[in-house]
Amino acid sequence: MDQSRRLKELRDDIEARSRLPEPPFVVGLSGGADSAALALLSAGESRCLHVHHGLPWSDTLAGAAEEIAAKLDLRLDVVEVEIGEGPSPEAMAREARYAAFAEAVETGERLLLGHTMNDQAETLLLNLLRGAGTRGLAGMPYHRPPNIYRPLLGVRRSETRELAALAGLPFVDDPTNADQRLRRNRLRLDIMPRLEELNPGVVEGLARTAEHVRADADHLDAEASRVANLLVGDSEARVAAASLIVLDSPIRARVLSAMVGSLREQPHLTSDEIGRVEQVLLGQTAAAQIEGQIRVERDGPHLVCRVEG
């Protein structure tokens, strides 16, 4: 098969499995193959946004993004960010990147990110390794409110790479992706190939599992949202204890997470925190202190979470 025919067939196939929302689009163009393929699929309806992290290899990635955008005749805006200090440079870079996206995307635009089916499978496994609950095992959502979308979750990484190469897009690989000291990279480069030896369809299977778990998690979240007597203020949240005690534990845990999430940046309770809060709810302990300077205690018929200090 000649190259141009293969390019058309592959593009048509990927377009059929992609979930592009309504335009206008902003493509988060990293300079890599996945986002390059996404820019190609959305060309004519999009502009591109590149986040420059100020790291040693950032100029190379920015240069690739500029060449890709130029080849597709797309406008490219480059936003420079500073990476804060923290235990995980990867997490800090991601946090800075999403903050830049939120600042740069205009009202009415939809930000498209190039995460693929492989990214989804890896995310599920990483969350499984750290003992995540159903929301973690649901992986990455297609739509992250208010305006972030991942159209390529039904497409394998090998397909986006082939599409970008056949289209002659000058993408480059982020050198940090080869660093197996990072857990995701070791999973991607070492563990996943071994799993594919056992089951060549493991990527599709894990992505399908994430879809099933997300549907279950969404249903449980909807049930938890029906607890109507949850009262939330600036530094306090309270709910009638009796209304929680009668709930099934998966729904009760979600209501408790909603209470705490309204008062601190980390929205979800850990398993340990849920256990300590439930002890207060059931009258087994008088109070509990959890991360975020939050004190949980009973106040008459109510369970109350308060920010101290």
N, C-alpha and C positions, 0 to 999 in steps of 0.2 A: 504493500500500500504506500502511495506516495505521501510525502510529508503534509502537503496542503489538505489532502483528503482526510488524513488522520486528524489533523488539527480541527477541521470542521466537525467531524464525527464526535471527537472528544468534547469539543466545546458544546455542541448540541446536547450531548449526554449529561454533562455537568450542569448546564443551564436547567435541564429538566428536573434535576434533583436538588437544585439550589432554591432557597426560599428568600428571594429578594423582596423586601417590603416596598411600599410605595415611595417613589423618589420625592424630593431630591436626596442624594446620598453624599456622605463623606466617608471615604475609604481610609481606614487606618493603615497607611502604607509603610511597613517597616523596612522595606528593601529586600525582603525574603520572597521565596517562591509563592507561598500561600496568598499573601496579600497582593502580590503582583497579579496572580490569576484572578483574584477578586476584582481588582481594578479593571482588568480586561473585560470581565463579565458585566460590569456596571458602567463601562465607558459610555459617554453620551448623556448620562444622568448624574454624574458625580464630579466632585473635586476630591483631592487627596490631602491627607494630613499626616505629617511625619513628626514624631517626637524624638528630639535629639537629647540623649541622656548625659552627654558630657563625659562619656567613658572613652578609653583609648581607641576602641573600634567604631565609635559612633559616627565619625566622619565618613568611614567607608560605607556604612549602612545608609547614611543620608545621601551620599553620592549616588548609590544605587537607586534609591527612591526617586531622586531627581531625574535620572536617566529613564527609569520606567515611566514616570509621569510624562516626560517629554515625548517618548516614543508613542504613548497613547493619546497625546495632545490633551492632557489633563492638567488643570491648575494644581499646584502643590504648595501648601503652606507648611513651613517648618517651625515648630515650637521647641524652644530650648528649656530644659528643666534641670534642676539640681536634685541629686539623689540624697535623701536624708540618711542618717546613721541608724543602724538597727542590726539585729542578729541575722537577718536574711536580706542581703543586698538585692536578690531577685524580687523579694516581696516589696522592698522599698521602691525599686524601679517600677514595678507594676502599679503601686499606689500613686507615684508621681505621674505615670503615664495616664491613668484614668482621670486624675485631677486635671491634667492638661486637656484631655478630650472634653471633659465637662465644660471647661472654660472656652474652648475654641469652636465647638459645634454651635451653630446658630439655631434659633427657634425655627421649628419646622423641618430641620434636617435630621436625617437618620444616619447614625454612625455605624458603618459596617466593619466588622472584624473578621480576620481570615482564619479563625479556628476551624479545624477539620475534624472528621470522624476519629482520626488517630488521637488528636488532642483530647477529645471527649473520653475515649477509652482510657488514656493515661490519667486523666483527672479522676475518673471513677476509681481506678486502682490506687492512686495516691491517697484518696480520701478513705478508701477501705483500709489501707495500711495504718492510718492514724486513728482508726476506730470511729469514723464518722457515722452519723445517723442517716435517716432516709434522705434528708435534704442534701447532704454531702454526696451520697451515692447517686443522686439524680444528676450529678455532673453540672455542666455549664448550661444555662438556659439559652434557648434561641433568642429570646427577647429579655434584655435586662433594662427595666424601666429607669428613666423614661424613654430613652431613644437609642439604645445600643442593640444591635442585631448581629447574629452570627449565621449568615446564610449557608455556609459550607459544612455544617455539622453532618450532612448526609453524604459527604464526599471524602474519599481517602486522600491522604497527603501525597501519595505517589501520583495520583491523578492531577492534582493542582500543580505539582512540580513538572509533570510532563507537559501540561497545557502551557505553562509559562515558558518552558524551553522551546516548544514547537512554535510559539508565537514570537520567539526571539527577544523576550523580555530580559534585560540584563540584571537579573536578581543576584544577590550574594547570600551566603549562609552566615548567620550570626556565629562568630567563633565560640561564644560561650555555650552553644548547643553541643559542642564536642567535649565539654568538661564534665566528666563522669563523677566528679565530686558533688555535683548537684543531683539531687535525688531524681528529679524528673528526667534528666539526661541519662542517668544510669538505667532507669526503667525503659526509656525509649531505645537506647542503643544495645542493651544487654538482655534485660528481662523479657521485653515484648518479642524479640526474635525467637527466644526459646519457647514462649507460649504459642507462637505461630507455628512452630514445629509440631506441637501437640494438636493444634487446631488452627488451620489456615484462616478460618473465619472468626478468629477471636476478637478482632477489632470491631467487626460488625455486631458480634454477639454482645460485647460490652456496651457499645453504643445503644443497642436495642434495650439492654437491661436498664440503662440510665433513663430511657424514655418511659419504661414501665414504672420505675421507681418514682420518677417525677410526677406521673399521673396520680399515683397513690399519695405522694406528699402534698400535691395541690389539693386533693380531696380532704385530707386531714387538716390542712391549713384553713380550708373553707369552713369546716366544721368548728374549728377553734374560734374563727372570727364571729361565730354566732353567739358567743358568750357576751351578752349585751351590757352587762353591768361592770365592765372594766373601765375604771375612771383613771385618766392619766393627766398629770399636771407637769409643771416645769421640773420639779425635783421629787415628785412622789407619784406612785401608781398604786391603786388599791382595787380589790375585787372581793365580793362576798365569798368567804371561805367555803360556805356550804355548797355554792354553785360549782366549785372546783372539785370538792371531794367526791361528788357523784359522777364526775367525768371519767371516761376510760383514760388510762395513763398516757397513751400517745397524744391525745387531744389536750389533756391537762398540761403536759410538758410544753406544748406550743403556746398555750395561754400564758404560762409562766415566762416563756421566752419573750413573748410580746410585751409583758410587763417590764421586764428587765431591759429589753431592747429599746424601750422608749426613754430610758434613762442613761444609757451608756453607748459608746461607739460600737462595741462588739455585741451584735444583736442576739446571738444564740448562747444559751446556757450549756455548759459542759455537763456530762453525766453526773460528775461529782456535785456540781452546783445544784442540779435538779434534785438530787437526793437530799441535800442539806435544806433546800427550800421546802421540800415536801415534809421533812421532819417538823419544820415550823408550822406548816399548814395543818398537820395532824396532831399538833400539840405535844410532840415528843421532845422538842427543844423550844426554849423561849425565843431565841433569835439566831440569825445566821448572818455572817459578813461575807460578801462575795465581791469579786473583782469589780473595780469601778467605784470603790468607796460606797457600796450600796449595802444598807442594812435591811434585812427582811425580818418582820415580826408580826404577831397578831395584834390587832387593835379592835377589841370587842369582836363583832362578827366578821371583821374584814382581815384579809391578808394584805399587808402594806409593804411596799418597797420604797425606801427613802435614800436619797443621796446625802451623805454626811459631809460636813466640812464646808 
